[in-house]
Amino acid sequence: MNEPRPETNLTTSARGLLLVGALGPLGRMPASGTVTVGVVGVPLFYLMNPWSVSVYVGTVIVFCLASVWIHARGDVILGEKDSRKIVWDELAGFFVAVAFLPAFTWQ
């Protein structure tokens, strides 16, 4: 793995990627993955629930591919492996896990 780069010495595009990958401040919170799923994942799933299965699955596939790319780039930028600061993969996993629930309920 590369040497960690100080986050103050990053290009604008690297900062942007880290900001998107961390979903703003969520990637820096304790239990960032759990917080992200609760704060972002559940409401997004609620909004996506009425979609047809094909649209939902297609969107989740694109989201998963974006997650892999963002995580790979973010890990290189941060000099870490599977950085806890990048939380897109947590959302991707959540969207896959709930993909075929019959209907959305808060319970």
C-alpha positions in Angstrom: 0.0 0.0 0.0 1.2 3.5 -0.7 2.4 5.8 2.0 -0.4 7.8 3.6 -0.8 11.3 2.0 -1.6 14.1 4.3 -5.2 15.0 3.6 -4.2 18.7 3.5 -2.0 18.1 0.5 -4.6 16.7 -1.8 -5.8 17.8 -5.2 -9.3 19.2 -5.6 -10.5 16.1 -7.4 -9.0 13.9 -4.6 -10.8 16.0 -2.0 -14.0 15.7 -3.9 -13.7 12.0 -4.2 -13.1 11.6 -0.5 -16.0 14.0 0.3 -18.4 11.9 -1.9 -17.0 8.6 -0.7 -17.3 9.6 3.0 -20.8 11.1 2.3 -19.6 14.3 3.9 -19.1 14.1 7.6 -20.6 10.6 8.0 -17.3 8.8 7.2 -15.6 10.4 10.1 -18.2 9.5 12.7 -17.8 6.6 15.2 -19.5 3.5 13.8 -19.6 5.3 10.4 -21.0 2.4 8.5 -23.9 1.9 10.8 -24.6 5.6 11.0 -24.5 5.9 7.2 -27.0 3.0 6.7 -29.4 4.5 9.2 -29.1 8.2 8.1 -28.8 7.7 4.3 -29.5 4.0 3.5 -32.9 3.6 5.1 -34.4 6.9 3.7 -32.9 6.1 0.2 -34.4 2.6 0.3 -37.7 4.1 1.2 -37.6 6.4 -1.8 -36.4 3.5 -4.1 -38.9 1.0 -2.8 -41.7 1.8 -5.3 -39.3 1.3 -8.3 -39.7 -1.7 -10.5 -37.4 -4.6 -9.7 -35.4 -4.1 -12.9 -34.8 -0.4 -12.2 -33.9 -1.1 -8.6 -31.4 -3.9 -9.5 -29.9 -1.9 -12.3 -29.4 1.1 -10.0 -27.9 -1.1 -7.2 -25.5 -2.7 -9.7 -24.3 0.7 -10.9 -24.1 1.8 -7.2 -22.0 -1.2 -6.4 -19.6 -0.7 -9.3 -19.3 3.0 -8.3 -18.6 1.9 -4.7 -15.8 -0.4 -5.8 -14.2 2.4 -7.8 -14.6 5.0 -5.1 -13.2 2.7 -2.5 -10.2 1.7 -4.6 -9.3 5.3 -5.4 -10.0 6.5 -1.8 -7.8 3.8 -0.4 -4.9 4.9 -2.7 -5.4 8.5 -1.8 -5.6 7.8 1.9 -2.8 5.2 1.9 -5.1 2.7 3.7 -6.7 -0.6 2.9 -10.5 -0.7 3.3 -10.6 2.7 4.9 -13.4 3.2 7.4 -13.7 6.8 6.1 -15.2 5.6 2.8 -18.7 4.4 3.4 -20.3 3.9 0.0 -19.6 0.1 0.3 -21.8 0.1 3.4 -24.7 1.5 1.4 -24.1 -0.9 -1.4 -24.2 -3.9 0.9 -27.4 -2.6 2.5 -29.1 -2.1 -0.9 -28.2 -5.7 -1.8 -29.4 -7.0 1.5 -32.8 -5.4 1.3 -33.2 -5.8 -2.5 -36.1 -8.3 -2.4 -37.9 -7.4 0.7 -41.6 -7.5 -0.1 -42.5 -4.0 1.0 -40.9 -1.2 3.0 -42.0 -0.9 6.6 -40.2 1.0 9.4 -40.2 -2.2 11.5 
